[in-house]
Every structure is written in C-alpha cells, then in structure tokens.
Amino acid sequence: MKKALLLFVSTLLLSGVFATPDEGMWLPNKIAQLNYADMQKLGCKLTAEEIYSINNSSLKDAIFQLQSAEGSGFCTGEIVSKQGLLFTNHHCGYEAITSLSTTEHNYLDDGYWAKSLKDEISVPGIRVTRVVRIDDVTSRVLEGITDETSEADREKAVAKAIKIIEEEAVKDTHYEAAVSEMYQGGEYYLFVYEAFSDVRFVGAPPSSIGKFGGDTDNWMWPRHTGDFSIFRVYMTPDGKPSTGYDEKNVPYVPLHSLPISIAGVEEGDFTMIMGYPGQTERYLSSYGMIYKRDFFNPSIVSLLELQLNTMKEDMDADINVRLALADSYASNANGWKLFDGEALTLRTTDAIQQKEKLEADFQKWADSDETRKAKYGEVLPSLKASYEAFGPATYDIIYLSLGLLQAGQHVMNVQSFMGLAKLLEDSKGNADAISSAIENLKPETEEMFTKYFPATDKKVFTAMLKMYIKDIPAEKRNGVFADYIFKTYKAKTETESLEKFATAVFTKSIFTDKARMDAFLAKPSLKALKADPMYAYVEGVFGDLFTVQMAYVGAMNGIDVNERLFIEGLREFQKDRTFYPDANSTLRLTYGTVKSYDPRDAVHYKYLTYAEGIIQKEDPTNEEFKVAPELKTKVLNKEFGRYADKTGNLPVCFLSDNDITGGNSGSPIINGKGELIGLAFDGNWEWLCSNLLFSVDLQRTINVDSRYVLWVIDELYDAQYIMKELDVRTTK
Ligand code: ARG
C-alpha cells in the first residue's frame, strides 16, 4: 500500500515539474537548436554534439535503417558491439528468419544462436544504411519558385534541383544521397548515407518468445513479447561498405556502438529513441481523417481479413505452408489490426473534433486579413470537396489493387512478362532481345516457385475475386469480368464462372506451376502467353484501369497543393509552436520519459510488465500463447540472475511516451547517458490514430526491456558468443 502511494505521489511531482507533451519526431541535425534545452530538463546527460555530430562519432552513427535489397526501408537496428553486431526486433528479422527456416532447421519455432563467425548466415534480402550527414537544402531546391509558379513548373524545378544536389553529394565517394521533402514541400533536406549489403543472421529466440502473444497481443498493452533478433553487419577487408555477400568480408567496425544498461528504468526516467519512422500525416485535415475512417481503412480491413482467414486454414493444417506464408501473414495481420484500430479510435475518441476545432480557428485567422484570405481562405473548403470526391474512388482503387491485382501471389509477376510479349510480336527480329529478356526473368521465376503452394494460392485467389463481385456492383466492376471471365468461362452463375476460371488458372497457367513456366521459358511464344488465363486476366484488368485511375489522380492533385498550403498557413498561424516534419523514413529523434497511462475509466496501466505475466498468459492450446518449457522452469524458479529488479522479478516490457511509428520498430530506446535500455517495438490500441494526431494522455511506445533481452541471451540460452561482445553497464 505504502509503496503504491509513494509511486503515485512521485508521479504527481514529476508530471508537475516536467509537464512537457513529448510530441515530435525531430530531425537530429536540428535538436541542438530546437530541443536540447528541453531534453536536458527531462534528464538527458549527453551533449547535443554526442547525439548528432558530423565531425565526431556520435549516437547517430550506431543507428541503421534496415532495407530490402532494393533499398526500401522497413525497420531500424542499432549497433551494439565494436564488431558490428546489430539488434533489431524479432518482427523486423521475421522475413529473414522465416526464409532461412525449414522443417529441419526451424529457426522460427526453435530460435537460433550462432556460436562462431562461420555460423552466421547470410541474408541476401537485407541491406542496412547509416546517415553520414544531413543538410538543409531548402533554399537551393526552392530557388526561383514563388506563389505564382504553376504546380507543373514547380514539380519540374524541384526535381531538377534535387537531382543536381544528390549527384554533387556523392561525387567521388562511395556514399548514397537522397533529398527528402518535409512539410509537404515546404522544406527539403539532403541525407547522405553509407550502405552495407552483407548482413548475416546471428541469433533469435524462438517465436514463442519473440512473438509471444501473437496477433492477439499485437498493438496492445500489457505486453510480454521478447521482440528482438540479432544480425551482424559486414564490411570489405579494407574497411569499405560491402556490396553483397563475400566470404572475404569481415565484421564491420562501427564509428559508435551502444553500451547496454541493465540498471533498469523507473517512471519519469528520461528516454530517447532514434530511428527511421516511416510515415505520419500529423497535418492531415479533419476531412482526410473522416475519409480514412469511412473509406480507406474499411476497404483495406475487409479485404485483408478475408485473405488472412483463408491463408490461416492452410497454415494451420501444414507446417510447410506455415513457414512459406508466415511473413506475409504476419505483416498483413499487423496492417489489418492497425487500420481497424485506427478507424475505431477515429470513431470513438475526440481526435477528429480536436482537428475541427483547430481548423475553425485557422479559418477565422485566415479570413480576418485580405492577403491571408486570398492565400489560405479556400484551402479547407477545397480539401473538404476533394476528400468527399476521393472517398468512393478510393474504394474502387483499393478493391482493384488489393482485391484484383494482389488476389494471388503471382498476379503482379505477369507485368514482367508484358515486355516479353511485345518482343514476341516479332520473334525473329527480336531474337537476341528475347533471349536476354528470358535470362532476366529466370531469377524472378525461380523465386516465384520457392516454397510455393498453389492449392492455398488458389483458395485465396478465388475468395478475393468472389468478394470483389459481391461488393462491387456490376456497372462499376473492372471490365475483365464481363469481357473476359464471364464470357470465356460460361456457367449458370457468376460464382460458378469465377470458379471455372480459377481452375483454369491453376491447372493451365505458366504462373502457377514451375514445370509449365520452365517449358514456356525454353520455348516462349506469344500465342502461349495470350492463351494463358492468368496473363489474359491481368491484361484485362490493366485494359480497364483508366477510369478508376483518372478519378483517383484527379482528386489527388487538388489535395497535394492544399495540404502544402495548409501546413504553410498553420506555421504562420501558430507562430509560437515548434513544428516538426511528418515522418518519411528519414532519421529522427523523439524524447520523453518512462510513463504509465489510464486506458479507460477506472483502469490504470503500470509502465512495466514482469516475466510472471508470461506464465499468467500461457495457453498450451493456442500457438500464440505457448511458453517454452525452458523459460517456464526458470521463471517459476525465479532464476533471473543479475537481470532481476529490486523486487526480485524479471522485467519484460515497459512503456514510454516517445513519439514513434512503423519503421521505428527495432529502434533503440536510450537513457540519458546514451545507453540502450530496450528496443521500441509497438504502439498501443487506445490511440491507434497516432499517425494522424499525437495524444499526451493515451499514446505510448511499447519497448522490450534490455534486462529481458539479455536474460534470454545470457541466462536462458547461454549464448556467450554474443554476450562477450556486449558492453553491459550495471549502474544508473
Ligand atoms: N505492431 C508492430 C509494428 O507495427 C508489429 C508487430 C508484429 N507482430 C505481429 N504479431 N504481427 O511495429
């Protein structure tokens, strides 16, 4: 009782002194000027220069973005040893872990711990990048552009300037560069990167730890997930970034690596998170929010739900199907719950009303001055009109892209064969081009048929098409139905016709069977392609895209300009507010404190969970809540070693009020001394509209505690090969 009271009093004190709403994903090169004083007040002991510097090594040098081989960022990872060891979330390593898993070596279910360098497994699908420096290039990009410049001219001038700046930045270096747009085109920043393409898998706990609680607990507190996995970055023997796997490559020597603190966290402790948040729309109008609530989210949610349920039946029945589909299932399930929860919070909280209030004030301000009125007076009414027109068009486009073009796993691959079809129109004249096109297609087709299960694919494909014709009235459907499917596969009902068509796709098409594909590639012909039911289907869908696309693009145009003007106006209107740009996959920093919350009436959520909670949630009949026997024994015996806190229990996850979003996953959460205290991995259910509006009271970041991470590595699995590289700090 006493303890609880004390905690309560100290919370009151803390919130009284440091009543800072910890909103914002800040540009690291701006914090010295904008945020540092505030950070110090909250408990940051590092200097601004130790966090971000272009002259000396600093915190930012340990923060990497995880990207696909093609360079699109999906998560964050941090360097934790002088030999390039990288921590990230289990759900960030998930695709790598599943793709390396087989029924014999099932790293997904059983976990994996390398015991030497040669046990580290190459992951061809991942590359990582680090920020070398960030420059504000706004004045160069917008030079010569005025309010009178037309949108088309503006776009051209901006693109041209960006190209020159990017080329200049990498000239005579091994760097990569990208100019990123901020404030919808109000400002521009140059990011210079160093990229490493030899990344290897070092370790991960079994899914029963790394994904404990599964999709049921996903996006929710209280949480007990050990959401971490371990990789290593490699460089060339002469210390240059690796361009791909090479056995001669050596562990990367970083400019900075994070020490790990196991001294623990308490409510009110300073925290900061550095990483690569993907996308927010914090300056979206209420009309944009309503549009998401009523059109965008519901259409995605219903399509994903059907896809997931259909996949799951087969995944539960066959472990091979499960290993093959686990990654796309997990990411779709994650998106499904996010979009559903976002729409729910938009319906049930005051998020939209808060925006409406701001907009009413903005409109009054704009209208009270003639010049302002001319520039900003029509911004909100135009946005309202655009979004109202945009809603129904979005429904059509989501049903088209998700419902038709991603109905089956290989529908999109057909596109790669359209160029070949063009060449095959003159097979003699194009003989050389055809054979090189075939060579180029081989790796793609190879990948299409690894771990491919056509029976499951057929089920999903058929279900998605059926849903399309159920939800979209005949006169609004894509022409492929009336002009191709129902005509070629005649039957008594539309449903039967669809089924006949699907059977043809899965018994005849080269896109659903490797032997058929190989035979085609050995002897390609236009006739075979044109007669292929999957090819004909995609050609049909593309043939009738125009109307839907035009409606979409038309509405989008007006929205872009007015959203830029809205932010520009807001920044004039709220002169005293410090603005931060929306997330766009570039490096950001968010700071705040460890903090509990009250999710609803009469309920208080503590900021910390303990291992005991894992046992409370255990359900051997449910895959999501199975507990590994080795873990259970140790937890029941309280074998926590040095990782227990002063209560003698083992902390698992904790809450903070940092401002993060997707893409931040895997980011280090760091204390005031620059030590890793955990990994950020999730947001919370009560405020899933956080991409659109920040909430001081209801929005939290969910982190896995470094004490749990190290306990799993050190005590539970005795992975000393990993432990011995880490710089573990035991005092606060
Ligand atoms: N919600 C987490 C995020 O978006 C991903 C969690 C993945 N886990 C899962 N059960 N699907 O970063």
Residues whose N, C-alpha, C, O or C-beta is under 5 A from the ligand:
A	BS01	LIG	H91 G214 D215 N218 W219 A330 N334 G662 S665 F681 D682
